[in-house]
Amino acid sequence: MASIKEESEDIEIEDTISVKQEDTEEQTDLMLLKEESEELDGMKEKDQCKKNHDNVTEEISDKTSSQKSNFTCQQCGKGFSSKASLKRHIEAHSGERPYTCQQCGKGFTSKASLKRHIDAHSGERPYACPQCGKCFNKKATLQEHIRIHTREKPYTCPQCGNCFTQHGNFNRHMRVHTGEKPYACKLCEKSFTTKLNLKDHINSHTGETPFTCDQCERRFRYKITLKRHMKIHLRKSNFTCPQCGMSFSDSKNLTNHVITHTGEKPHMCLQCGKTCSNNTNLAVHMRIHTGEKPFTCPQCGRSFRFIGNFQTHMRVHTGERPYICPHCGKSFRFIGNFHTHMRIHTGERPFKCLECDESFSYQRNLKTHLLTHSGKEF
């Protein structure tokens, strides 16, 4: 009986252990399910947040694009996010410079540009380059300068991959791709990508030749033309004209020069048949047919086909009288008037009557004299 009782107790203990193990396993399974459920809920929440973020970003992008399209430059089509930005951009097209320096009178398109200019007047340059010692008035300018030494080029063109040290050079380069030409000429409305190109172009209207060779004092309208000219002085002049002894740096220039001695005119106008000694003279002649008048007076707006006529006209505004009589000191604006005046002193009588051989100093006197022969007015 005792043995049966012990076996019965053992069975009860095993059943109890088995039940406990089953309860433990069930609790473990429930915990795993709970963890998995929480993990899934977390992933769903992250996905929802991402979707919300993407939607917000897309809305902002759409809003920004909408804002840009609302402020568009009518001249070049460039878009801006604000009316103020568009206004500043349009000033670049118009050439208007409302902000003026009180010290030198130079004008600027923005307050920031004026402020930078005023700092330059003070002469203070507290930021020095640790490598070459060059000083600057702004820290940002120094940082850009240091890239020359480090050869760092942080500005990369997204279209062609060219890299630039300075942000200004990068912006100018980008106009090659965008076609933007923010600098417009007030005289002919032609636009340019850089201020320098606009300045050179304006010289073509005014006839100004501000660039002078320091070796031969020859003057040029464009800086790049002066640079090309300077190569003549740097190189040996191996090509000499056999007729006048003038020397040239290459055979092409010599060939063009020799033609002036021979009288040969190989370049012919296809419209009227006139011949010219070189392409430049032919291009000037073609203005007669095209009606082009590239030289415009900045004071009265009158246009001229040839630079000589333009320069003569400008004396009307400047009051310049370059032709001075060596006998009486009287000065003249035009060379024709000077030659006419000189007949008073020389006694020259170039206008002759074909009927009686009488001669006159002035054409008007000849016309008056001819009335005595024919009784008709001319």
C-alpha contacts under 8 A as a table, 3 or more apart, distances in Angstrom:
res1	aa1	res2	aa2	distance
1	M	4	I	5.18
1	M	5	K	6.28
2	A	5	K	5.14
2	A	6	E	6.33
3	S	6	E	5.21
3	S	7	E	6.31
4	I	7	E	5.16
4	I	8	S	6.16
5	K	8	S	5.01
5	K	9	E	6.25
6	E	9	E	5.07
6	E	10	D	6.19
7	E	10	D	5.04
7	E	11	I	6.25
8	S	11	I	5.16
8	S	12	E	6.30
9	E	12	E	5.04
9	E	13	I	6.17
10	D	13	I	5.09
10	D	14	E	6.19
11	I	14	E	5.14
11	I	15	D	6.12
12	E	15	D	5.08
12	E	16	T	6.10
13	I	16	T	5.02
13	I	17	I	6.17
14	E	17	I	5.09
14	E	18	S	6.00
15	D	18	S	5.01
15	D	19	V	6.12
16	T	19	V	5.15
16	T	20	K	6.22
17	I	20	K	5.08
17	I	21	Q	6.10
18	S	21	Q	5.10
18	S	22	E	6.18
19	V	22	E	5.07
19	V	23	D	6.16
20	K	23	D	4.98
20	K	24	T	6.12
21	Q	24	T	5.05
21	Q	25	E	6.11
22	E	25	E	5.13
22	E	26	E	6.07
23	D	26	E	5.10
23	D	27	Q	6.21
24	T	27	Q	5.11
24	T	28	T	6.17
25	E	28	T	5.01
25	E	29	D	6.18
26	E	29	D	5.11
26	E	30	L	6.22
27	Q	30	L	5.05
27	Q	31	M	6.20
28	T	31	M	5.09
28	T	32	L	6.27
29	D	32	L	5.13
29	D	33	L	6.16
30	L	33	L	5.07
30	L	34	K	6.12
31	M	34	K	5.01
31	M	35	E	6.19
32	L	35	E	5.10
32	L	36	E	6.12
33	L	36	E	5.09
33	L	37	S	6.05
34	K	37	S	5.01
34	K	38	E	6.13
35	E	38	E	5.09
35	E	39	E	6.10
36	E	39	E	5.03
36	E	40	L	6.16
37	S	40	L	5.14
37	S	41	D	6.14
38	E	41	D	5.01
38	E	42	G	6.15
39	E	42	G	5.05
39	E	43	M	6.28
40	L	43	M	5.11
40	L	44	K	6.18
41	D	44	K	5.11
41	D	45	E	6.15
42	G	45	E	5.02
42	G	46	K	6.22
43	M	46	K	5.07
43	M	47	D	6.16
44	K	47	D	5.09
44	K	48	Q	6.15
45	E	48	Q	5.08
45	E	49	C	6.20
46	K	49	C	5.04
46	K	50	K	6.13
47	D	50	K	5.10
47	D	51	K	6.17
48	Q	51	K	5.06
48	Q	52	N	6.14
49	C	52	N	5.02
49	C	53	H	6.07
50	K	53	H	4.99
50	K	54	D	6.07
51	K	54	D	5.10
51	K	55	N	6.09
52	N	55	N	5.08
52	N	56	V	6.17
53	H	56	V	5.09
53	H	57	T	6.06
54	D	57	T	5.03
54	D	58	E	5.98
55	N	58	E	5.08
55	N	59	E	6.10
56	V	59	E	5.00
56	V	60	I	6.14
57	T	60	I	5.06
57	T	61	S	6.04
58	E	61	S	4.99
58	E	62	D	6.01
59	E	62	D	5.06
59	E	63	K	5.97
60	I	63	K	4.93
60	I	64	T	5.98
61	S	64	T	5.05
61	S	65	S	6.09
62	D	65	S	5.09
62	D	66	S	5.99
63	K	66	S	4.94
63	K	67	Q	6.07
64	T	67	Q	4.97
64	T	68	K	6.15
64	T	81	S	6.95
65	S	68	K	5.06
65	S	69	S	6.16
66	S	69	S	5.20
66	S	70	N	6.36
67	Q	70	N	5.15
67	Q	71	F	6.91
67	Q	80	F	7.41
67	Q	81	S	5.24
67	Q	82	S	7.30
68	K	71	F	5.53
68	K	72	T	6.98
68	K	79	G	5.04
68	K	80	F	4.58
68	K	81	S	4.40
68	K	82	S	7.35
69	S	72	T	5.99
69	S	79	G	5.84
69	S	80	F	7.20
69	S	81	S	7.88
70	N	79	G	7.73
70	N	80	F	7.75
70	N	81	S	7.74
71	F	79	G	5.75
71	F	80	F	5.22
71	F	81	S	6.51
71	F	82	S	6.46
71	F	83	K	6.12
71	F	86	L	6.35
72	T	77	G	5.83
72	T	78	K	5.63
72	T	79	G	4.32
72	T	80	F	6.15
72	T	86	L	7.06
73	C	76	C	5.81
73	C	77	G	4.93
73	C	78	K	5.36
73	C	79	G	6.39
73	C	86	L	6.71
73	C	89	H	7.87
73	C	90	I	7.01
74	Q	77	G	5.59
76	C	180	E	6.24
76	C	181	K	7.38
76	C	182	P	7.87
79	G	86	L	7.74
80	F	83	K	7.38
80	F	85	S	6.27
80	F	86	L	5.84
81	S	85	S	7.16
82	S	85	S	5.37
82	S	86	L	6.50
83	K	86	L	5.08
83	K	87	K	6.16
84	A	87	K	5.03
84	A	88	R	6.30
85	S	88	R	5.22
85	S	89	H	6.24
86	L	89	H	5.01
86	L	90	I	6.16
87	K	90	I	5.15
87	K	91	E	6.41
88	R	91	E	5.29
88	R	92	A	6.98
88	R	109	T	7.33
88	R	110	S	7.35
89	H	92	A	5.41
89	H	93	H	7.13
89	H	182	P	7.73
90	I	93	H	5.15
90	I	94	S	6.37
90	I	182	P	7.99
91	E	94	S	5.05
91	E	95	G	5.82
91	E	96	E	5.42
91	E	97	R	7.45
91	E	109	T	6.53
92	A	95	G	5.28
92	A	96	E	7.04
92	A	109	T	7.10
92	A	182	P	5.52
92	A	183	Y	5.79
92	A	184	A	7.67
93	H	182	P	4.92
93	H	183	Y	5.15
93	H	184	A	5.18
93	H	191	S	7.92
94	S	183	Y	7.62
94	S	184	A	6.44
94	S	186	K	7.43
95	G	109	T	7.91
95	G	183	Y	6.88
95	G	184	A	6.75
95	G	185	C	7.84
95	G	186	K	7.59
96	E	108	F	7.99
96	E	109	T	6.53
97	R	100	T	7.29
97	R	107	G	5.03
97	R	108	F	4.56
97	R	109	T	4.45
97	R	110	S	7.62
98	P	107	G	6.52
98	P	108	F	6.38
98	P	109	T	6.17
98	P	110	S	7.70
99	Y	107	G	5.49
99	Y	108	F	5.05
99	Y	109	T	6.29
99	Y	110	S	6.41
99	Y	111	K	6.38
99	Y	114	L	6.52
100	T	105	G	5.73
100	T	106	K	5.63
100	T	107	G	4.27
100	T	108	F	6.20
100	T	114	L	7.12
101	C	104	C	5.82
101	C	105	G	4.91
101	C	106	K	5.40
101	C	107	G	6.33
101	C	114	L	6.68
101	C	117	H	7.85
101	C	118	I	7.01
102	Q	105	G	5.62
107	G	114	L	7.67
108	F	111	K	7.45
108	F	113	S	6.24
108	F	114	L	5.84
109	T	113	S	7.10
109	T	114	L	7.99
110	S	113	S	5.36
110	S	114	L	6.46
111	K	114	L	5.03
111	K	115	K	6.13
112	A	115	K	5.10
112	A	116	R	6.31
113	S	116	R	5.20
113	S	117	H	6.24
114	L	117	H	5.01
114	L	118	I	6.18
115	K	118	I	5.13
115	K	119	D	6.35
116	R	119	D	5.25
116	R	120	A	6.64
117	H	120	A	5.15
117	H	121	H	6.90
118	I	121	H	5.24
118	I	122	S	7.06
119	D	122	S	5.48
119	D	123	G	7.23
119	D	124	E	7.59
119	D	137	N	7.21
120	A	123	G	5.52
120	A	124	E	7.36
120	A	137	N	7.13
123	G	137	N	7.83
124	E	137	N	6.05
125	R	128	A	7.52
125	R	135	C	5.47
125	R	136	F	4.64
125	R	137	N	4.04
125	R	138	K	7.41
126	P	135	C	6.68
126	P	136	F	6.43
126	P	137	N	5.95
126	P	138	K	7.77
127	Y	135	C	5.41
127	Y	136	F	5.08
127	Y	137	N	6.22
127	Y	138	K	6.63
127	Y	139	K	6.12
127	Y	142	L	6.57
128	A	133	G	5.53
128	A	134	K	5.56
128	A	135	C	4.16
128	A	136	F	6.26
128	A	142	L	7.20
129	C	132	C	5.76
129	C	133	G	4.72
129	C	134	K	5.29
129	C	135	C	6.21
129	C	142	L	6.63
129	C	145	H	7.87
129	C	146	I	6.88
130	P	133	G	5.74
131	Q	149	H	7.76
135	C	142	L	7.60
136	F	139	K	7.22
136	F	141	T	6.57
136	F	142	L	5.96
137	N	141	T	7.57
138	K	141	T	5.31
138	K	142	L	6.51
139	K	142	L	5.06
139	K	143	Q	6.26
140	A	143	Q	5.06
140	A	144	E	6.35
141	T	144	E	5.19
141	T	145	H	6.19
142	L	145	H	4.94
142	L	146	I	6.18
143	Q	146	I	5.21
143	Q	147	R	6.83
144	E	147	R	5.49
144	E	148	I	7.52
144	E	165	T	6.94
144	E	166	Q	6.07
145	H	148	I	5.58
145	H	149	H	7.65
146	I	149	H	5.40
146	I	150	T	6.42
147	R	150	T	4.82
147	R	151	R	5.21
147	R	152	E	5.09
147	R	153	K	7.20
147	R	165	T	6.20
148	I	151	R	5.17
148	I	152	E	7.22
148	I	165	T	7.16
151	R	165	T	7.42
152	E	165	T	6.25
153	K	156	T	7.42
153	K	163	C	5.55
153	K	164	F	4.84
153	K	165	T	4.28
153	K	166	Q	7.62
154	P	163	C	6.93
154	P	164	F	6.55
154	P	165	T	6.31
155	Y	163	C	5.51
155	Y	164	F	5.08
155	Y	165	T	6.56
155	Y	166	Q	7.27
155	Y	167	H	6.63
155	Y	170	F	6.41
156	T	161	G	5.83
156	T	162	N	5.74
156	T	163	C	4.35
156	T	164	F	6.39
156	T	170	F	7.62
157	C	160	C	5.80
157	C	161	G	4.84
157	C	162	N	5.34
157	C	163	C	6.30
157	C	170	F	7.37
157	C	174	M	7.14
158	P	161	G	5.73
159	Q	177	H	7.80
163	C	170	F	7.73
164	F	167	H	7.18
164	F	169	N	6.63
164	F	170	F	5.76
165	T	169	N	7.64
165	T	170	F	7.93
166	Q	169	N	5.47
166	Q	170	F	6.44
167	H	170	F	4.97
167	H	171	N	6.21
168	G	171	N	5.15
168	G	172	R	6.31
169	N	172	R	5.14
169	N	173	H	6.15
170	F	173	H	5.08
170	F	174	M	6.27
171	N	174	M	5.18
171	N	175	R	6.80
172	R	175	R	5.51
172	R	176	V	7.47
172	R	193	T	7.06
172	R	194	T	6.99
173	H	176	V	5.56
173	H	177	H	7.61
174	M	177	H	5.43
174	M	178	T	6.30
175	R	178	T	4.88
175	R	179	G	5.22
175	R	180	E	5.06
175	R	181	K	7.17
175	R	193	T	6.51
176	V	179	G	5.49
176	V	180	E	7.46
176	V	193	T	7.97
180	E	193	T	6.46
181	K	184	A	7.43
181	K	191	S	5.41
181	K	192	F	4.68
181	K	193	T	4.26
181	K	194	T	7.50
182	P	191	S	6.63
182	P	192	F	6.45
182	P	193	T	6.12
182	P	194	T	7.70
183	Y	191	S	5.40
183	Y	192	F	5.12
183	Y	193	T	6.31
183	Y	194	T	6.52
183	Y	195	K	6.28
183	Y	198	L	6.47
184	A	189	E	5.65
184	A	190	K	5.63
184	A	191	S	4.09
184	A	192	F	6.25
184	A	198	L	7.14
185	C	188	C	5.81
185	C	189	E	4.79
185	C	190	K	5.36
185	C	191	S	6.15
185	C	198	L	6.73
185	C	201	H	7.96
185	C	202	I	7.12
186	K	189	E	5.44
187	L	205	H	7.97
187	L	296	T	7.10
187	L	298	P	7.43
187	L	301	G	7.98
191	S	198	L	7.47
192	F	195	K	7.39
192	F	197	N	6.25
192	F	198	L	5.85
193	T	197	N	7.22
194	T	197	N	5.41
194	T	198	L	6.53
195	K	198	L	5.05
195	K	199	K	6.15
196	L	199	K	5.08
196	L	200	D	6.25
197	N	200	D	5.17
197	N	201	H	6.13
198	L	201	H	4.99
198	L	202	I	6.23
199	K	202	I	5.22
199	K	203	N	6.65
200	D	203	N	5.31
200	D	204	S	7.11
200	D	221	R	7.10
200	D	222	Y	5.77
200	D	223	K	7.99
201	H	204	S	5.35
201	H	205	H	7.26
202	I	205	H	5.28
202	I	206	T	6.45
203	N	206	T	5.08
203	N	207	G	5.46
203	N	208	E	5.12
203	N	209	T	7.02
203	N	221	R	6.24
203	N	222	Y	7.90
204	S	207	G	5.35
204	S	208	E	7.23
204	S	221	R	7.26
204	S	294	P	7.32
204	S	295	F	6.51
205	H	294	P	6.36
205	H	295	F	4.31
205	H	296	T	5.14
205	H	297	C	7.05
205	H	298	P	7.87
206	T	295	F	6.68
206	T	296	T	6.85
206	T	297	C	6.68
206	T	298	P	7.12
207	G	221	R	7.48
207	G	295	F	7.35
207	G	307	I	6.64
207	G	310	F	7.63
207	G	311	Q	6.93
208	E	221	R	6.25
209	T	212	T	7.68
209	T	219	R	5.74
209	T	220	F	4.85
209	T	221	R	4.08
209	T	222	Y	7.36
210	P	219	R	6.92
210	P	220	F	6.53
210	P	221	R	6.17
210	P	222	Y	7.82
211	F	219	R	5.59
211	F	220	F	5.07
211	F	221	R	6.34
211	F	222	Y	6.74
211	F	223	K	6.12
211	F	226	L	6.58
212	T	217	E	5.62
212	T	218	R	5.69
212	T	219	R	4.35
212	T	220	F	6.23
212	T	226	L	7.28
213	C	216	C	5.77
213	C	217	E	4.71
213	C	218	R	5.31
213	C	219	R	6.30
213	C	226	L	6.80
213	C	230	M	7.20
214	D	217	E	5.47
215	Q	233	H	7.83
219	R	226	L	7.80
220	F	223	K	7.19
220	F	225	T	6.55
220	F	226	L	5.99
221	R	225	T	7.44
222	Y	225	T	5.30
222	Y	226	L	6.61
223	K	226	L	5.09
223	K	227	K	6.34
224	I	227	K	5.00
224	I	228	R	6.34
225	T	228	R	5.16
225	T	229	H	6.18
226	L	229	H	4.93
226	L	230	M	6.15
227	K	230	M	5.17
227	K	231	K	6.87
228	R	231	K	5.56
228	R	232	I	7.58
229	H	232	I	5.59
229	H	233	H	7.63
230	M	233	H	5.40
230	M	234	L	6.55
231	K	234	L	4.91
231	K	235	R	6.02
232	I	235	R	5.44
232	I	236	K	7.45
232	I	237	S	7.31
232	I	248	F	7.44
232	I	249	S	5.69
233	H	236	K	7.29
235	R	249	S	6.55
236	K	249	S	6.35
237	S	240	T	7.32
237	S	247	S	5.49
237	S	248	F	4.98
237	S	249	S	4.47
237	S	250	D	7.52
238	N	247	S	6.94
238	N	248	F	6.58
238	N	249	S	6.10
238	N	250	D	7.33
239	F	247	S	5.52
239	F	248	F	5.01
239	F	249	S	6.20
239	F	250	D	6.24
239	F	251	S	6.16
239	F	254	L	6.45
240	T	245	G	5.71
240	T	246	M	5.58
240	T	247	S	4.18
240	T	248	F	6.12
240	T	254	L	7.10
241	C	244	C	5.80
241	C	245	G	4.87
241	C	246	M	5.27
241	C	247	S	6.23
241	C	254	L	6.66
241	C	257	H	7.81
241	C	258	V	6.78
242	P	245	G	5.70
243	Q	261	H	7.82
247	S	254	L	7.61
248	F	251	S	7.28
248	F	253	N	6.32
248	F	254	L	5.84
249	S	253	N	7.44
250	D	253	N	5.82
250	D	254	L	6.67
251	S	254	L	4.99
251	S	255	T	6.10
252	K	255	T	5.10
252	K	256	N	6.34
253	N	256	N	5.18
253	N	257	H	6.20
254	L	257	H	5.01
254	L	258	V	6.14
255	T	258	V	5.23
255	T	259	I	6.57
256	N	259	I	5.53
256	N	260	T	7.36
256	N	277	S	7.76
256	N	278	N	7.00
257	H	260	T	5.57
257	H	261	H	7.49
258	V	261	H	5.38
258	V	262	T	6.57
259	I	262	T	5.08
259	I	263	G	5.87
259	I	264	E	5.51
259	I	265	K	7.42
259	I	277	S	6.54
260	T	263	G	5.50
260	T	264	E	7.21
260	T	277	S	7.04
263	G	277	S	7.60
264	E	277	S	6.29
265	K	268	M	7.57
265	K	275	T	5.37
265	K	276	C	4.71
265	K	277	S	4.07
265	K	278	N	7.23
266	P	275	T	6.48
266	P	276	C	6.47
266	P	277	S	6.06
266	P	278	N	7.43
267	H	275	T	5.36
267	H	276	C	5.05
267	H	277	S	6.16
267	H	278	N	6.12
267	H	279	N	6.53
267	H	282	L	6.78
268	M	273	G	5.80
268	M	274	K	5.61
268	M	275	T	4.17
268	M	276	C	6.22
268	M	282	L	7.39
269	C	272	C	5.87
269	C	273	G	4.92
269	C	274	K	5.26
269	C	275	T	6.17
269	C	282	L	6.91
269	C	286	M	7.43
270	L	273	G	5.64
270	L	274	K	8.00
271	Q	289	H	7.86
275	T	282	L	7.57
276	C	279	N	7.35
276	C	281	N	6.06
276	C	282	L	5.61
277	S	281	N	7.00
277	S	282	L	7.86
278	N	281	N	5.64
278	N	282	L	6.45
279	N	282	L	4.95
279	N	283	A	6.10
280	T	283	A	5.14
280	T	284	V	6.41
281	N	284	V	5.11
281	N	285	H	6.18
282	L	285	H	4.98
282	L	286	M	6.22
283	A	286	M	5.17
283	A	287	R	7.06
284	V	287	R	5.70
284	V	306	F	7.50
285	H	288	I	5.87
285	H	289	H	7.86
286	M	289	H	5.39
286	M	290	T	6.28
287	R	290	T	4.93
287	R	291	G	5.33
287	R	292	E	5.06
287	R	293	K	7.23
287	R	305	R	6.61
288	I	291	G	5.49
288	I	292	E	7.35
288	I	305	R	7.69
291	G	305	R	7.72
292	E	305	R	6.35
293	K	296	T	7.43
293	K	303	S	5.66
293	K	304	F	4.88
293	K	305	R	4.15
293	K	306	F	7.45
294	P	303	S	6.91
294	P	304	F	6.57
294	P	305	R	6.27
294	P	306	F	8.00
295	F	303	S	5.48
295	F	304	F	5.10
295	F	305	R	6.51
295	F	306	F	7.12
295	F	307	I	6.49
295	F	310	F	6.38
296	T	301	G	5.84
296	T	302	R	5.67
296	T	303	S	4.17
296	T	304	F	6.28
296	T	310	F	7.53
297	C	300	C	5.77
297	C	301	G	4.85
297	C	302	R	5.33
297	C	303	S	6.18
297	C	310	F	7.36
297	C	314	M	7.24
298	P	301	G	5.65
299	Q	317	H	7.77
303	S	310	F	7.60
304	F	307	I	7.15
304	F	309	N	6.52
304	F	310	F	5.67
305	R	309	N	7.54
305	R	310	F	7.88
306	F	309	N	5.52
306	F	310	F	6.47
307	I	310	F	4.91
307	I	311	Q	6.10
308	G	311	Q	5.19
308	G	312	T	6.22
309	N	312	T	5.12
309	N	313	H	6.16
310	F	313	H	5.08
310	F	314	M	6.32
311	Q	314	M	5.20
311	Q	315	R	7.03
312	T	315	R	5.68
312	T	316	V	7.80
312	T	333	R	7.87
312	T	334	F	7.13
313	H	316	V	5.66
313	H	317	H	7.74
314	M	317	H	5.45
314	M	318	T	6.27
315	R	318	T	4.89
315	R	319	G	5.24
315	R	320	E	5.05
315	R	321	R	7.25
315	R	333	R	6.61
316	V	319	G	5.59
316	V	320	E	7.52
316	V	333	R	7.86
319	G	333	R	7.73
320	E	333	R	6.38
321	R	324	I	7.46
321	R	331	S	5.64
321	R	332	F	4.85
321	R	333	R	4.22
321	R	334	F	7.54
322	P	331	S	6.85
322	P	332	F	6.50
322	P	333	R	6.28
323	Y	331	S	5.42
323	Y	332	F	5.05
323	Y	333	R	6.55
323	Y	334	F	7.18
323	Y	335	I	6.50
323	Y	338	F	6.35
324	I	329	G	5.78
324	I	330	K	5.68
324	I	331	S	4.18
324	I	332	F	6.33
324	I	338	F	7.56
325	C	328	C	5.81
325	C	329	G	4.83
325	C	330	K	5.30
325	C	331	S	6.17
325	C	338	F	7.31
325	C	342	M	7.17
326	P	329	G	5.70
327	H	345	H	7.39
331	S	338	F	7.63
332	F	335	I	7.12
332	F	337	N	6.54
332	F	338	F	5.76
333	R	337	N	7.58
333	R	338	F	7.96
334	F	337	N	5.52
334	F	338	F	6.51
335	I	338	F	4.90
335	I	339	H	6.25
336	G	339	H	5.25
336	G	340	T	6.28
337	N	340	T	5.09
337	N	341	H	6.17
338	F	341	H	5.15
338	F	342	M	6.30
339	H	342	M	5.15
339	H	343	R	6.94
340	T	343	R	5.73
340	T	344	I	7.88
340	T	362	Y	7.61
341	H	344	I	5.81
341	H	345	H	7.79
342	M	345	H	5.44
342	M	346	T	6.23
343	R	346	T	4.94
343	R	347	G	5.15
343	R	348	E	5.11
343	R	349	R	7.39
343	R	361	S	6.46
344	I	347	G	5.60
344	I	348	E	7.65
344	I	361	S	7.96
347	G	361	S	7.41
348	E	361	S	6.12
349	R	352	K	7.44
349	R	359	S	5.54
349	R	360	F	4.67
349	R	361	S	4.14
349	R	362	Y	7.42
350	P	359	S	6.75
350	P	360	F	6.45
350	P	361	S	6.10
350	P	362	Y	7.77
351	F	359	S	5.38
351	F	360	F	5.07
351	F	361	S	6.36
351	F	362	Y	6.66
351	F	363	Q	6.08
351	F	366	L	6.46
352	K	357	D	5.90
352	K	358	E	5.69
352	K	359	S	4.05
352	K	360	F	6.28
352	K	366	L	7.21
353	C	356	C	5.82
353	C	357	D	4.98
353	C	358	E	5.32
353	C	359	S	6.03
353	C	366	L	6.91
353	C	370	L	7.36
354	L	357	D	5.67
359	S	366	L	7.44
360	F	363	Q	7.12
360	F	365	N	6.37
360	F	366	L	6.00
361	S	365	N	7.52
362	Y	365	N	5.48
362	Y	366	L	6.75
363	Q	366	L	5.06
363	Q	367	K	6.38
364	R	367	K	5.14
364	R	368	T	6.35
365	N	368	T	5.13
365	N	369	H	6.22
366	L	369	H	5.01
366	L	370	L	6.23
367	K	370	L	5.19
367	K	371	L	6.83
367	K	378	F	6.54
368	T	371	L	5.59
368	T	372	T	7.63
369	H	372	T	5.67
369	H	373	H	7.56
370	L	373	H	5.37
370	L	374	S	6.54
370	L	375	G	7.76
371	L	374	S	5.33
371	L	375	G	4.63
371	L	376	K	5.53
371	L	377	E	6.33
371	L	378	F	8.00
372	T	375	G	5.75
